[in-house]
Amino acid sequence: MEKKDVYRDIPELGKAEPHMIMKIVDYFPHAIVSRTILKKTTGNITVSSFDEGEELEEKIYPFDTFIQVIDGVAELLIDKKPFRLSVGDGIIIPAHSPHCFNANEQFKMISTTIKTGYEV
């Protein structure tokens, strides 16, 4: 089977409705799946699932981003420094820092970015 790079962004969650965070996104074979919890001009919150073997290529964002693992174990590189995050672990990716994710096993995470507009 040919491996496909799949990225799905499902619409924002409904407001004033309870949600089971672990069930917001499912694992999908050979894919990274994302669902927006909240998206505003001032920032966003997203839940993502990574199937085993998937990776998110290196990116640089102009804002700090908080990551929290909610299932599995995530491998993360920030400025070429490796981190291994397990369920409940969180880390702040500093603004303007190159970073990437590798899924040596399946994992889910919450990503929160606050865009203040003052980062240089």
HUMO-V162029 format. One record per residue. N is the residue number from 0. RES is the residue in three letters. SS is DSSP state (2 for helix, 1 for strand, 0 for the rest). OMEGA is omega as a letter, one per 40 degrees, with the letter a starting at -180 (none if undefined). Layout:
BEGIN
n->{N/N}
res->{RES/RES}
ss->{SS/SS}
omega->{OMEGA/OMEGA}
END
This chain:
BEGIN
n->{0/1/2/3/4/5/6/7/8/9/10/11/12/13/14/15/16/17/18/19/20/21/22/23/24/25/26/27/28/29/30/31/32/33/34/35/36/37/38/39/40/41/42/43/44/45/46/47/48/49/50/51/52/53/54/55/56/57/58/59/60/61/62/63/64/65/66/67/68/69/70/71/72/73/74/75/76/77/78/79/80/81/82/83/84/85/86/87/88/89/90/91/92/93/94/95/96/97/98/99/100/101/102/103/104/105/106/107/108/109/110/111/112/113/114/115/116/117/118/119}
res->{MET/GLU/LYS/LYS/ASP/VAL/TYR/ARG/ASP/ILE/PRO/GLU/LEU/GLY/LYS/ALA/GLU/PRO/HIS/MET/ILE/MET/LYS/ILE/VAL/ASP/TYR/PHE/PRO/HIS/ALA/ILE/VAL/SER/ARG/THR/ILE/LEU/LYS/LYS/THR/THR/GLY/ASN/ILE/THR/VAL/SER/SER/PHE/ASP/GLU/GLY/GLU/GLU/LEU/GLU/GLU/LYS/ILE/TYR/PRO/PHE/ASP/THR/PHE/ILE/GLN/VAL/ILE/ASP/GLY/VAL/ALA/GLU/LEU/LEU/ILE/ASP/LYS/LYS/PRO/PHE/ARG/LEU/SER/VAL/GLY/ASP/GLY/ILE/ILE/ILE/PRO/ALA/HIS/SER/PRO/HIS/CYS/PHE/ASN/ALA/ASN/GLU/GLN/PHE/LYS/MET/ILE/SER/THR/THR/ILE/LYS/THR/GLY/TYR/GLU/VAL}
ss->{0/0/0/0/0/1/1/1/1/1/0/0/0/0/0/0/0/0/0/0/2/2/2/0/0/0/0/0/0/0/1/1/1/1/1/1/1/1/1/1/0/0/1/1/1/1/1/1/1/1/0/0/0/0/1/1/1/1/1/0/0/0/0/0/1/1/1/1/1/1/1/1/1/1/1/1/1/1/0/0/1/1/1/1/1/1/0/0/0/1/1/1/1/0/0/0/0/0/1/1/1/1/0/0/0/0/1/1/1/1/1/1/1/1/0/0/0/0/0/0}
omega->{i/i/i/i/a/i/i/i/a/a/i/i/i/a/i/i/i/a/i/a/a/a/a/i/i/i/i/a/i/a/i/a/i/i/i/i/a/i/a/i/a/i/i/i/a/i/a/i/i/i/i/i/a/i/i/a/a/i/i/i/a/a/i/i/i/i/i/i/a/i/i/a/a/i/a/i/i/a/i/i/a/i/i/a/i/a/i/i/i/i/i/i/a/i/i/i/i/a/i/a/i/i/i/i/i/i/i/a/i/i/a/i/i/a/a/a/a/a/a/none}
END
